[in-house]
Amino acid sequence: MRVYGEVIFDILYLLFVITLGLIMITKSRSGSVRRLFGFAALILGLGDAFHLVPRMYYLITSGVTENNFFLGFGKLVTSLSMTVFYVLLFEVWKRFFNIKSHKLDITVYVLAAARAGLCLFPQNEWFAVESSLVWGIIRNIPFVAIGVVMIYLFYVKGRNDKHFRFMWAAILFSFAFYIPVVLFAGTAPLAGMLMIPKTLMYVWIAVMGYSVRIG
């Protein structure tokens, strides 16, 4: 029963985020903040699909998530797509609040490049039955740093905005749920359940983007 519950949740999540992204792209004017957020939501959904579709297949067919090429490749794609998602979210922040800062640009893009580069190292052992915990921590250091930057930026500029006043909190809780999974999912499988509230935080983020009607 738990298996089918997880599969249904994953399907609904992917359909919701991808559909919402497509609506924002097709129903928003070119160059608008809402359209840019649509691309971020679409990349989020499609990137997660690379991981979740193979996972759902193995859950349904065998009841376990056997680590094979498609599942490992999906984890890699998801890691990279999440990095792109936060870069686009940073661009949304800049455009919505009309901010220009070369220092911030350099900080976010260097962290994103470091995260992407670290994900490509073979030491991550994406296709192994048990991937490297050490490299799981290493590749997430710049990713968490990006998260901290985004939490701060949306708190400073967005906490009084009607569209983004809770964006900082959604990002904060998404990382609060994600970090224990990275650290403990290998030794305490129940920690993996935290991916459900983490996923709901991204749904919340996408809905906040959808609420934007200007810019």
Secondary structure, DSSP 4 states (H G I P E B T S, - for coil): -HHHHHHHHHHHHHHHHHHHHHHHHHSS-TT-HHHHHHHHHHHHHHHHHHHHHHHHHHHHHHSS----HHHHHHHHHHHHHHHHHHHHHHHHHHHHTT---HHHHHHHHHHHHHHHHHHTSGGG-TTSSS--HHHHHHHHHHHHHHHHHHHHHHHHHHTTSTTTTTHHHHHHHHHHHHHHHHHHTTT-GGGGGGHHHHHHHHHHHHHHHHT----
